[in-house]
Amino acid sequence: MANTYTQVHIQFVFAVKYRKALIAKEWKDKLHQYITGIIQSNQHKMLCINSMPDHIHIFIGMRPTQSMSSLIQNVKTESSKWIKEQKLCSDFAWQEGYGAFSYSKSHVSNVIRYIEKQEQHHSKKAFLEEYLEMLKAFEVEYDPRYIFIEPIL
C-alpha cells in the first residue's frame, strides 16, 4: 500500500483450552520460534513473545494489511497443528478467543519487559487475575461467562 504509514503495537493474550498447563518448558522456545515465523510471514514485526504453561503473550508491530482476527486464527491453527505434528502434546488446543491491547510507542519497552518477566509476575498473580485486570485497565467490556470455558466434568 503506497503512501500508507502506520505505527500499531498490539499485545495479544490467549490461553490453552480450559487453561490447561500444556506448554512445557522443554519446547516452549521452539513454539515461540514457530509463532514468530508465522507473524513474520504475515509481514508483521515480532517485538516480544513469552508463554506460561497455560497462556501466551505476543507483542507485535502490526501492519494494516491483515485483520487481527485473521492473524490470530492463523497463529492458533498453525501452531496447534505444529505442536501435534511434532508430537509435543497430542491433545493441545488453544482456547477460543483472545485479548488484543494496543500501546503507544512510548510504552513499547515497558510492555516488552512485562512480557519477558512473565515467570516472576505469575509467581505472585494467577493468569485469570492478570487477564481480568488488563480488560479493566483497557476498559474492555466483557461477559464473565465467556472469559474462559471451563472443562466439562
Buried (B, 14 or more C-beta within 10 A) or exposed (E): EEEEEEEEBBBBBBBBBBBBEBBEEEBBEEBBEBBBBBBEEBEBEBBBBBBBBBBBBBBBBBBEEEEBEEBBEBBBEBBBEBBBEEEBBEEBBBBEBBBBBEBEEEEBEEBBEBBBEBEEBBEEEEBBEBBBEBBEEEEEEEEEEEBBBEEEE
